[in-house]
Amino acid sequence: MTKKTKRSSKGAIRGTSVGALRAERAIGAVTKGFVDWCEQGQDFPADTALLLLEPVKAVAGLYFESTPSADVTSFEPVPFGHAFSQLMEGVEGQDEEELDFIFESVHLYIEFLADTGAWTGPEEHLLAVHALFHAESEESGMPHIIAPELTPAQELEGLAGTELARRMEALLRWLGTGKDVTSTGALRLKDIEGAAAAIGVRAKGVKPSAKYQPEALLAGEPAPDVAVRSVKSMHEEPKLALFWAALEVAGLMDVGATRAWPTPWADSFLEQPDLEGLEVLREFTAAFVALSMQTGEVWDPALIEAASVKTAILVAATTDTPPQMESIDTLLTVGVGPLEDKLTGEVVRADLEYLAELGVVTLGARVEVPPALVACMAVALADAFNDENDDEDDFDPFEASTARAATLKPNPKAPILQLKISIKQASPPIWRRLLVRSDLSLGQLHRIIQASFEWLDYHLHEFRVGGYPGTIYGVAGAGNHFEDPPLDEAATAIGDLLAAERDTIAYTYDFGDDWEHSIAVEKVLPADASVPAVRCTGGRGRGPAEDSGGVWGWSGIVEAVNNPAHEEHLEYRDWLGMVPGEHLDPKEFIKDDLNEDLIRLF
């Protein structure tokens, strides 16, 4: 039995839609039974019982907007869960008292249907609807999922037979004895094409100065007229980033400062799959599904909603009465279903289709999870529910492979800093003028600088305050030098170190070439939530090539490639990938191109 419902003084929750009118009539038919049950079993007077039905009418009205049903004694879990979430999210100011009142009222009504035998739908649907409330109120936050009884041999056969398992093994074999990675743990551009091919994706890495080719928004597949999609980072191919992260989370790959390599467990699996297969596939499948249900862009309401809807669908898909595709299609259709953002429905559809391609679910008349994968799905869903309800341990889907996600909460009211970032001693000068929100972390500023100067993030870096010896900030635990370990750049806001005009800090990239950057505050501007978190307003000078030997080495390369008489003319032109007749202008800088890249970052 749920805890006693608060007697709210809030006014009745009203609606004027067709769904609301249908709900009013349907609730009217069960009102007497509910009032009697409240008076006799809950010690609530009739007027309180009638008040408790107002949120029930509201959620029923939203539910009827997405389903052809007009029955309030049976609900399909997925559209019901979404309708309930809509109702809760629509509470003005997220008033806690009203949220509690709505939650308890609707939960009490479901208990009434179960307790009195008034529920007319499948028992599995009742259990799934109950699980939605237990996910909010129990410490674990996890709906109860019962995995079918299978022998280890049956489970292994089911897991090993998925396309997910085949692509995971192919990626591990491609990894071989290890591959070089950037200091952020991402694959280098030269290796993206091979890794992507291992998981059935056609993509290749290109330098930041290259133009983007057309690409599909959601599924990460190339446009019809493009054979291979060009990306400037591994993380621009979400499927590859997802597989890469899952390998590490599952304990099959270790990622160091400059290299990633398979763990001994992964090697044993590849050598003796019959002995290690079941545990490896369990761990990887659960990790992959859990990561696939998260969103790295937590600021986007459509993606947050998509993750919630997809989780609800997968919970229902593990029951004996999985959700019907017709109901899900209605739910995901803007103008017919309840979703306000078209992107939400497109994301959920694309993700479900990709999971079906990998054999994690089947899409037919119903969405179902194959029996061998139900136990893995339960583990993955537990991770998803715990992440949603644990504010102290917020989880980024790619944090395991990048360890780069900011730990700071965004503050749109933070002042904006006008920064001038210059490469020291560069001739001709190389600098960028950026407007950056001061609540961003130093870790995010690192990514901004990398994009601004067309660096590829192949090497280590650091921020230093106060000159030498000074205080150093960098990737936590990176161990860049013989000095004390750096302070965590991801946990330090830019505004903590750069608060006033003329404040400065230094940024060094690649401790071999020693690209030293000066970062200076030119102006402190008022907050403006309507503008991007970072944008470029000016600059000069082309970003130097990676591994070009520092400012003097780069100057020599520019001279060589532009002087046909230079003894290393052809060698350096080939190294830079220049075509005949192409001239390298060291002063060239295109602000709009950089802003396109910055928008992709933030």
C-alpha positions as CSV (number, residue, x, y, z in Angstrom):
1,M,0.0,0.0,0.0
2,T,1.3,3.4,-0.8
3,K,1.9,6.0,1.8
4,K,-1.1,8.2,2.7
5,T,-1.9,10.8,0.1
6,K,-1.4,14.5,1.0
7,R,-4.7,16.4,0.9
8,S,-3.7,19.1,-1.5
9,S,-5.4,22.5,-1.5
10,K,-4.5,22.9,-5.2
11,G,-7.3,23.6,-7.6
12,A,-8.7,20.9,-9.9
13,I,-6.5,20.0,-12.9
14,R,-8.7,20.8,-15.9
15,G,-8.3,20.1,-19.6
16,T,-10.3,21.2,-22.6
17,S,-9.1,18.7,-25.3
18,V,-11.1,15.9,-26.7
19,G,-9.0,13.5,-24.7
20,A,-9.9,15.4,-21.5
21,L,-13.6,15.2,-22.3
22,R,-13.4,11.5,-22.9
23,A,-11.5,11.1,-19.6
24,E,-14.1,13.1,-17.7
25,R,-16.8,10.7,-18.9
26,A,-14.7,7.5,-18.4
27,I,-13.7,8.5,-14.8
28,G,-17.4,9.3,-14.1
29,A,-18.2,5.6,-14.6
30,V,-15.8,4.5,-11.8
31,T,-16.1,7.4,-9.4
32,K,-18.6,5.7,-7.0
33,G,-16.4,2.6,-6.7
34,F,-13.3,4.7,-6.1
35,V,-15.0,6.9,-3.5
36,D,-16.4,3.8,-1.7
37,W,-12.9,2.2,-1.7
38,C,-11.3,5.4,-0.3
39,E,-13.9,5.7,2.5
40,Q,-13.8,2.1,3.5
41,G,-10.1,1.1,3.1
42,Q,-8.1,4.4,3.1
43,D,-10.0,6.5,5.7
44,F,-10.5,9.3,3.1
45,P,-13.8,11.2,3.1
46,A,-15.7,11.4,-0.2
47,D,-14.6,15.0,-0.9
48,T,-11.0,14.0,-0.6
49,A,-11.6,11.0,-2.9
50,L,-13.1,13.3,-5.5
51,L,-10.2,15.7,-5.3
52,L,-7.8,12.7,-5.8
53,L,-9.5,11.9,-9.1
54,E,-8.6,15.2,-10.7
55,P,-5.0,14.2,-11.5
56,V,-6.3,10.8,-12.7
57,K,-8.6,12.6,-15.2
58,A,-5.7,14.7,-16.3
59,V,-3.3,11.8,-17.0
60,A,-6.2,9.8,-18.6
61,G,-6.8,12.8,-20.9
62,L,-3.2,12.8,-22.0
63,Y,-3.2,9.1,-22.4
64,F,-6.3,9.2,-24.7
65,E,-4.5,11.7,-26.9
66,S,-2.0,9.1,-27.9
67,T,-4.2,5.9,-28.0
68,P,-7.6,5.1,-29.5
69,S,-8.6,3.7,-26.1
70,A,-11.3,5.3,-23.9
71,D,-10.9,2.8,-21.0
72,V,-9.6,4.0,-17.6
73,T,-9.5,0.4,-16.2
74,S,-6.6,-0.7,-18.5
75,F,-3.5,1.2,-19.6
76,E,-0.7,0.2,-22.0
77,P,2.5,0.9,-20.0
78,V,4.5,3.0,-22.6
79,P,1.9,5.6,-23.5
80,F,0.6,5.7,-19.9
81,G,4.2,6.3,-18.6
82,H,4.7,9.1,-21.1
83,A,1.3,10.7,-20.3
84,F,2.2,10.6,-16.6
85,S,5.6,12.2,-17.3
86,Q,4.0,14.9,-19.3
87,L,1.6,15.7,-16.5
88,M,4.4,15.9,-13.9
89,E,6.6,18.0,-16.2
90,G,3.7,20.4,-16.8
91,V,3.5,21.5,-13.2
92,E,4.2,25.2,-13.0
93,G,7.5,25.9,-11.2
94,Q,7.8,22.1,-10.4
95,D,6.0,22.7,-7.1
96,E,7.0,19.8,-4.9
97,E,3.7,19.7,-3.0
98,E,1.7,19.5,-6.2
99,L,4.0,17.0,-7.7
100,D,3.6,14.8,-4.6
101,F,-0.1,15.1,-4.8
102,I,-0.3,14.1,-8.5
103,F,2.1,11.2,-7.9
104,E,0.2,9.8,-4.9
105,S,-3.3,10.4,-6.5
106,V,-2.5,8.5,-9.7
107,H,-0.7,5.7,-7.8
108,L,-3.6,5.3,-5.5
109,Y,-6.0,5.0,-8.4
110,I,-3.9,2.2,-9.9
111,E,-3.9,0.5,-6.5
112,F,-7.7,0.8,-6.5
113,L,-8.0,-1.0,-9.8
114,A,-5.7,-3.8,-8.6
115,D,-7.2,-4.1,-5.2
116,T,-10.8,-4.2,-6.3
117,G,-10.3,-6.4,-9.4
118,A,-11.5,-3.5,-11.6
119,W,-8.4,-3.8,-13.8
120,T,-9.5,-5.1,-17.1
121,G,-6.2,-5.3,-19.0
122,P,-3.4,-8.0,-19.1
123,E,-1.8,-8.7,-15.8
124,E,1.6,-7.9,-17.3
125,H,0.5,-4.4,-18.1
126,L,-0.7,-3.8,-14.6
127,L,2.7,-4.9,-13.3
128,A,4.5,-2.7,-15.7
129,V,2.4,0.3,-14.8
130,H,3.0,-0.4,-11.1
131,A,6.7,-0.5,-11.9
132,L,6.6,3.1,-13.1
133,F,5.7,4.2,-9.6
134,H,8.1,1.9,-7.8
135,A,10.9,3.3,-10.1
136,E,10.2,6.7,-8.4
137,S,9.7,5.5,-4.9
138,E,12.1,2.6,-4.3
139,E,15.8,3.2,-3.6
140,S,16.9,1.0,-6.5
141,G,14.5,2.8,-8.9
142,M,14.4,-0.4,-11.0
143,P,11.2,-2.1,-12.3
144,H,11.2,-5.8,-11.6
145,I,12.2,-7.8,-14.7
146,I,11.9,-11.6,-14.7
147,A,14.4,-13.2,-17.0
148,P,13.4,-16.5,-18.6
149,E,15.0,-19.7,-17.3
150,L,17.7,-20.6,-19.8
151,T,20.7,-23.0,-19.6
152,P,24.2,-21.3,-19.9
153,A,24.5,-22.9,-23.3
154,Q,21.2,-21.5,-24.5
155,E,22.1,-18.0,-23.2
156,L,25.5,-18.1,-24.8
157,E,24.0,-19.2,-28.1
158,G,21.5,-16.4,-28.0
159,L,24.0,-13.7,-27.1
160,A,26.7,-14.9,-29.5
161,G,24.2,-15.1,-32.4
162,T,23.5,-11.3,-32.3
163,E,25.0,-8.9,-34.7
164,L,26.1,-6.9,-31.7
165,A,28.4,-9.7,-30.6
166,R,29.8,-10.2,-34.1
167,R,30.6,-6.5,-34.4
168,M,32.1,-6.3,-30.9
169,E,34.4,-9.2,-31.7
170,A,35.4,-7.6,-35.0
171,L,36.3,-4.3,-33.3
172,L,38.4,-6.2,-30.7
173,R,40.2,-8.1,-33.4
174,W,40.8,-4.8,-35.3
175,L,42.2,-3.3,-32.0
176,G,44.8,-6.1,-32.1
177,T,47.6,-5.4,-29.6
178,G,46.5,-1.7,-29.3
179,K,46.1,1.5,-31.2
180,D,47.3,5.1,-30.6
181,V,44.8,7.5,-29.1
182,T,44.7,11.2,-28.4
183,S,45.1,12.5,-24.8
184,T,41.3,12.5,-24.6
185,G,41.2,8.8,-25.2
186,A,39.7,9.1,-28.7
187,L,41.0,7.2,-31.8
188,R,43.3,9.2,-34.1
189,L,41.8,10.3,-37.4
190,K,43.9,7.8,-39.4
191,D,42.3,4.9,-37.5
192,I,38.6,5.9,-37.6
193,E,37.9,4.3,-41.0
194,G,39.2,0.9,-39.9
195,A,37.4,0.9,-36.6
196,A,34.2,2.1,-38.2
197,A,34.4,-0.7,-40.8
198,A,34.7,-3.3,-38.0
199,I,31.3,-2.3,-36.7
200,G,29.6,-1.9,-40.1
201,V,29.9,1.9,-40.5
202,R,31.4,3.8,-43.4
203,A,33.3,6.8,-42.0
204,K,36.8,8.3,-42.2
205,G,38.6,10.9,-40.2
206,V,39.5,14.2,-41.8
207,K,41.5,17.2,-40.6
208,P,39.5,20.0,-38.8
209,S,40.1,22.4,-41.7
210,A,38.2,20.0,-44.1
211,K,34.6,20.7,-45.1
212,Y,31.9,18.5,-43.8
213,Q,30.1,16.2,-46.2
214,P,26.3,15.9,-45.9
215,E,25.2,13.5,-43.2
216,A,22.1,12.0,-41.7
217,L,21.1,13.7,-38.4
218,L,20.2,10.7,-36.3
219,A,21.4,7.4,-37.5
220,G,24.9,8.5,-38.4
221,E,24.7,7.0,-41.9
222,P,26.1,8.8,-45.0
223,A,23.7,10.6,-47.3
224,P,22.7,8.6,-50.3
225,D,25.2,10.3,-52.6
226,V,28.2,10.0,-50.2
227,A,30.1,6.7,-50.1
228,V,32.0,7.4,-46.9
229,R,31.1,10.1,-44.3
230,S,33.9,12.4,-43.2
231,V,34.2,13.2,-39.5
232,K,36.6,15.4,-37.6
233,S,36.4,13.3,-34.4
234,M,35.5,9.8,-33.4
235,H,32.7,11.2,-31.4
236,E,31.0,12.6,-34.5
237,E,30.3,9.0,-35.5
238,P,28.0,8.1,-32.5
239,K,27.9,4.4,-33.3
240,L,31.6,4.1,-33.2
241,A,31.8,6.2,-30.0
242,L,29.2,3.9,-28.4
243,F,31.0,0.7,-29.2
244,W,34.3,2.2,-28.1
245,A,32.9,3.3,-24.7
246,A,31.2,-0.1,-24.2
247,L,34.5,-1.9,-24.7
248,E,36.0,0.0,-21.8
249,V,32.9,-0.1,-19.5
250,A,32.7,-3.9,-20.0
251,G,36.4,-4.3,-19.0
252,L,37.5,-5.4,-22.5
253,M,39.8,-2.4,-23.2
254,D,42.1,-0.1,-21.2
255,V,42.7,3.4,-22.4
256,G,45.9,5.2,-21.4
257,A,47.2,8.7,-22.1
258,T,48.4,7.8,-25.6
259,R,47.2,4.3,-26.4
260,A,44.3,1.9,-26.0
261,W,44.8,-1.8,-25.7
262,P,42.7,-5.0,-25.1
263,T,42.6,-6.3,-21.6
264,P,43.9,-9.9,-20.8
265,W,40.2,-10.9,-20.4
266,A,39.5,-9.7,-24.0
267,D,42.6,-11.6,-25.2
268,S,41.4,-14.8,-23.5
269,F,37.9,-14.4,-25.1
270,L,39.4,-14.1,-28.6
271,E,41.6,-17.1,-28.0
272,Q,39.1,-19.3,-26.1
273,P,35.6,-18.0,-26.8
274,D,33.9,-21.1,-25.5
275,L,35.4,-20.6,-22.0
276,E,35.1,-16.8,-21.7
277,G,32.2,-16.1,-24.1
278,L,29.2,-16.0,-21.8
279,E,30.6,-13.6,-19.2
280,V,32.2,-11.4,-21.9
281,L,29.0,-11.2,-23.9
282,R,26.9,-10.5,-20.8
283,E,29.1,-7.7,-19.7
284,F,29.4,-6.1,-23.1
285,T,25.7,-6.4,-24.0
286,A,24.6,-4.8,-20.7
287,A,27.2,-2.0,-21.0
288,F,26.3,-1.3,-24.6
289,V,22.5,-1.1,-24.0
290,A,23.0,1.0,-20.8
291,L,25.2,3.5,-22.7
292,S,22.8,3.6,-25.7
293,M,20.0,4.8,-23.3
294,Q,22.0,7.8,-22.2
295,T,22.4,11.2,-23.8
296,G,25.6,13.1,-23.8
297,E,23.9,16.3,-24.8
298,V,21.9,16.7,-21.6
299,W,21.0,20.3,-22.4
300,D,18.7,19.2,-25.2
301,P,15.1,18.5,-24.0
302,A,14.2,16.4,-27.0
303,L,17.1,14.0,-26.4
304,I,16.3,13.8,-22.6
305,E,12.7,13.0,-23.5
306,A,13.9,10.4,-26.1
307,A,16.0,8.6,-23.5
308,S,13.1,8.5,-21.1
309,V,10.6,7.2,-23.7
310,K,13.1,4.6,-25.0
311,T,13.8,3.3,-21.5
312,A,10.0,2.9,-20.9
313,I,9.6,1.0,-24.2
314,L,12.5,-1.4,-23.4
315,V,11.1,-2.0,-19.9
316,A,7.7,-3.0,-21.4
317,A,9.5,-5.1,-24.1
318,T,10.8,-7.4,-21.4
319,T,7.4,-8.4,-20.2
320,D,5.2,-11.3,-21.4
321,T,3.0,-8.8,-23.2
322,P,5.4,-6.4,-25.0
323,P,4.2,-3.1,-26.4
324,Q,2.5,-3.0,-29.8
325,M,4.4,-1.1,-32.6
326,E,1.2,0.6,-33.6
327,S,0.9,2.2,-30.1
328,I,4.5,3.2,-30.2
329,D,4.2,4.7,-33.6
330,T,1.2,6.7,-32.4
331,L,3.2,7.8,-29.3
332,L,6.1,9.0,-31.4
333,T,4.1,10.9,-34.0
334,V,3.9,14.7,-33.5
335,G,0.4,15.9,-34.2
336,V,-1.1,12.5,-33.3
337,G,0.9,11.4,-30.2
338,P,1.8,13.5,-27.2
339,L,5.4,14.4,-28.1
340,E,5.9,18.1,-28.6
341,D,9.3,17.8,-30.4
342,K,9.6,16.0,-33.7
343,L,13.2,15.2,-33.0
344,T,12.2,13.1,-30.0
345,G,10.2,10.7,-32.1
346,E,12.9,10.5,-34.7
347,V,15.6,9.8,-32.2
348,V,13.6,7.0,-30.5
349,R,12.8,5.4,-33.9
350,A,16.4,5.6,-35.1
351,D,17.7,4.1,-31.9
352,L,15.1,1.3,-31.8
353,E,15.9,0.4,-35.5
354,Y,19.6,0.3,-34.7
355,L,19.1,-1.9,-31.7
356,A,17.0,-4.2,-33.9
357,E,19.8,-4.2,-36.5
358,L,22.1,-5.4,-33.8
359,G,19.7,-8.1,-32.6
360,V,19.1,-6.5,-29.2
361,V,15.3,-6.1,-29.9
362,T,13.0,-7.3,-32.6
363,L,10.5,-5.0,-34.3
364,G,7.4,-6.6,-35.6
365,A,3.8,-6.3,-34.5
366,R,5.4,-5.8,-31.1
367,V,8.7,-4.6,-29.7
368,E,10.3,-7.6,-28.0
369,V,13.6,-8.5,-26.3
370,P,15.0,-11.9,-27.3
371,P,15.0,-14.3,-24.3
372,A,18.8,-14.6,-24.0
373,L,19.1,-10.8,-23.7
374,V,16.5,-10.2,-21.0
375,A,18.9,-10.6,-18.1
376,C,21.4,-8.2,-19.8
377,M,18.5,-5.7,-20.4
378,A,17.6,-5.9,-16.7
379,V,21.2,-4.9,-15.8
380,A,21.2,-2.1,-18.4
381,L,17.9,-0.7,-17.3
382,A,19.0,-0.8,-13.7
383,D,21.9,1.4,-14.6
384,A,19.6,3.8,-16.5
385,F,17.1,4.1,-13.6
386,N,19.8,4.6,-11.0
387,D,21.5,7.3,-13.2
388,E,18.2,9.1,-13.5
389,N,17.6,9.1,-9.7
390,D,21.1,9.5,-8.4
391,D,22.0,13.2,-8.5
392,E,25.3,12.6,-6.7
393,D,26.6,10.3,-9.4
394,D,25.6,11.8,-12.7
395,F,26.7,9.5,-15.6
396,D,27.8,10.6,-19.0
397,P,27.4,7.8,-21.7
398,F,30.9,8.4,-23.0
399,E,32.6,9.3,-19.7
400,A,34.3,5.9,-19.5
401,S,36.1,6.4,-22.8
402,T,36.7,10.1,-22.7
403,A,36.8,11.0,-19.0
404,R,36.3,14.4,-20.3
405,A,32.7,15.4,-19.4
406,A,32.5,18.5,-17.3
407,T,31.5,18.0,-13.7
408,L,30.1,21.5,-13.4
409,K,26.5,22.4,-13.7
410,P,25.7,24.9,-16.4
411,N,24.7,28.4,-15.4
412,P,23.1,30.5,-18.2
413,K,23.4,33.6,-16.0
414,A,27.2,33.4,-15.8
415,P,29.0,36.4,-17.2
416,I,30.6,36.2,-20.7
417,L,34.3,36.6,-21.1
418,Q,35.9,38.1,-24.2
419,L,39.1,36.2,-24.4
420,K,42.1,36.7,-26.7
421,I,44.0,33.4,-27.2
422,S,47.4,33.7,-28.9
423,I,50.1,31.3,-29.8
424,K,53.2,32.8,-28.3
425,Q,56.1,33.8,-30.6
426,A,54.2,32.9,-33.7
427,S,55.2,34.9,-36.8
428,P,53.0,36.0,-38.5
429,P,50.7,36.2,-35.4
430,I,48.2,33.5,-34.8
431,W,45.3,34.4,-32.4
432,R,41.6,34.0,-31.8
433,R,39.1,36.3,-30.1
434,L,36.3,34.3,-28.4
435,L,33.2,35.1,-26.3
436,V,33.0,32.3,-23.8
437,R,30.5,31.8,-20.9
438,S,32.5,31.9,-17.7
439,D,30.8,28.8,-16.2
440,L,32.3,26.4,-18.7
441,S,35.1,24.3,-17.4
442,L,38.8,24.4,-18.2
443,G,38.2,21.0,-19.8
444,Q,35.7,22.5,-22.2
445,L,38.1,25.4,-22.8
446,H,40.7,22.8,-23.8
447,R,38.3,21.5,-26.5
448,I,37.5,25.1,-27.6
449,I,41.2,25.8,-28.0
450,Q,41.8,22.6,-29.9
451,A,39.0,23.5,-32.4
452,S,40.1,27.1,-32.6
453,F,43.7,26.3,-33.8
454,E,42.8,23.1,-35.7
455,W,44.8,20.9,-33.3
456,L,43.9,17.2,-33.4
457,D,44.2,16.6,-29.6
458,Y,46.9,14.0,-30.2
459,H,49.1,15.1,-27.3
460,L,49.0,16.1,-23.6
461,H,48.2,19.6,-22.5
462,E,48.0,21.7,-19.3
463,F,46.8,25.1,-18.0
464,R,49.2,27.0,-15.8
465,V,48.3,29.9,-13.5
466,G,50.9,32.3,-12.2
467,G,53.8,31.3,-14.4
468,Y,56.5,28.8,-13.3
469,P,56.2,27.0,-11.0
470,G,52.5,28.1,-10.7
471,T,49.4,26.0,-10.3
472,I,48.7,23.4,-13.0
473,Y,45.3,22.1,-14.2
474,G,44.8,19.2,-16.6
475,V,43.2,15.8,-17.1
476,A,42.9,14.3,-13.6
477,G,45.5,11.5,-13.2
478,A,47.2,12.2,-16.5
479,G,50.6,12.5,-14.9
480,N,52.0,14.8,-17.5
481,H,55.3,15.8,-15.9
482,F,57.6,15.4,-12.9
483,E,55.7,18.0,-11.0
484,D,52.7,17.4,-8.7
485,P,49.7,15.9,-10.4
486,P,47.5,18.5,-12.1
487,L,44.3,19.7,-10.5
488,D,41.2,18.5,-12.4
489,E,40.4,20.8,-15.3
490,A,36.9,19.3,-15.6
491,A,36.0,20.5,-12.1
492,T,37.3,24.0,-12.5
493,A,35.2,26.8,-14.1
494,I,37.0,29.3,-16.4
495,G,35.5,32.1,-14.3
496,D,37.3,30.8,-11.2
497,L,40.6,31.7,-12.7
498,L,39.7,34.4,-15.2
499,A,37.4,36.8,-13.4
500,A,38.4,40.3,-14.4
501,E,39.9,42.3,-17.3
502,R,43.6,41.6,-17.9
503,D,43.6,38.3,-16.0
504,T,45.7,35.8,-17.8
505,I,46.6,32.1,-17.7
506,A,48.7,29.9,-20.0
507,Y,47.8,26.8,-22.0
508,T,50.5,24.5,-23.4
509,Y,49.8,21.7,-25.9
510,D,52.2,19.0,-26.9
511,F,55.2,18.9,-24.5
512,G,57.5,18.1,-27.4
513,D,56.7,20.9,-29.8
514,D,55.6,23.1,-26.8
515,W,52.8,25.2,-28.3
516,E,52.4,27.8,-25.7
517,H,49.1,29.8,-25.8
518,S,48.4,33.0,-23.9
519,I,44.8,33.4,-22.7
520,A,43.9,36.9,-21.6
521,V,40.5,38.5,-20.6
522,E,39.8,41.6,-22.7
523,K,36.3,42.3,-21.4
524,V,33.7,40.9,-18.9
525,L,30.3,41.1,-20.5
526,P,26.8,40.6,-19.0
527,A,25.2,37.2,-19.1
528,D,23.0,36.5,-22.2
529,A,21.2,33.1,-22.2
530,S,20.1,33.7,-25.8
531,V,23.6,33.3,-27.3
532,P,25.8,30.2,-27.7
533,A,28.1,29.3,-24.9
534,V,31.1,30.1,-27.1
535,R,31.6,31.9,-30.4
536,C,34.4,33.5,-32.3
537,T,34.4,37.1,-33.2
538,G,37.8,37.5,-34.8
539,G,41.2,36.0,-35.4
540,R,44.2,35.8,-37.6
541,G,46.5,33.1,-38.8
542,R,46.1,29.5,-39.9
543,G,46.4,26.9,-37.3
544,P,49.8,25.1,-37.5
545,A,50.0,21.5,-38.5
546,E,50.2,18.9,-35.8
547,D,53.8,17.7,-35.0
548,S,55.4,20.5,-37.1
549,G,58.1,21.2,-34.6
550,G,56.8,24.3,-32.7
551,V,56.6,27.9,-33.9
552,W,60.0,27.7,-35.6
553,G,59.4,24.4,-37.2
554,W,56.1,25.6,-38.6
555,S,57.6,28.7,-40.0
556,G,60.2,26.6,-41.8
557,I,57.5,24.3,-43.2
558,V,55.5,27.3,-44.5
559,E,58.6,28.6,-46.3
560,A,59.4,25.2,-47.8
561,V,56.0,24.4,-49.2
562,N,55.7,27.9,-50.8
563,N,59.2,27.9,-52.3
564,P,59.7,25.5,-55.2
565,A,63.4,25.9,-54.9
566,H,63.5,24.7,-51.3
567,E,65.2,21.3,-51.0
568,E,62.3,19.9,-48.8
569,H,59.6,21.5,-51.0
570,L,58.0,18.3,-52.3
571,E,58.5,16.4,-49.1
572,Y,56.6,18.9,-47.0
573,R,53.8,19.4,-49.6
574,D,53.3,15.7,-49.6
575,W,53.3,15.6,-45.8
576,L,50.6,18.3,-45.6
577,G,48.5,16.6,-48.4
578,M,48.7,19.7,-50.7
579,V,47.6,19.4,-54.3
580,P,49.6,20.9,-57.2
581,G,49.1,24.6,-57.5
582,E,47.9,25.0,-53.9
583,H,49.4,27.8,-51.9
584,L,49.7,27.8,-48.1
585,D,48.7,31.2,-46.6
586,P,49.8,31.3,-43.0
587,K,47.7,34.4,-42.4
588,E,44.4,32.8,-43.5
589,F,41.6,32.4,-41.0
590,I,37.9,31.9,-41.7
591,K,35.8,32.9,-38.7
592,D,32.6,31.3,-40.0
593,D,34.3,27.9,-40.3
594,L,35.4,28.0,-36.7
595,N,32.0,29.0,-35.5
596,E,30.5,26.0,-37.3
597,D,32.9,23.7,-35.4
598,L,32.2,25.4,-32.1
599,I,28.4,25.0,-32.5
600,R,29.1,21.3,-33.0
601,L,31.0,21.2,-29.8
602,F,28.5,23.1,-27.7
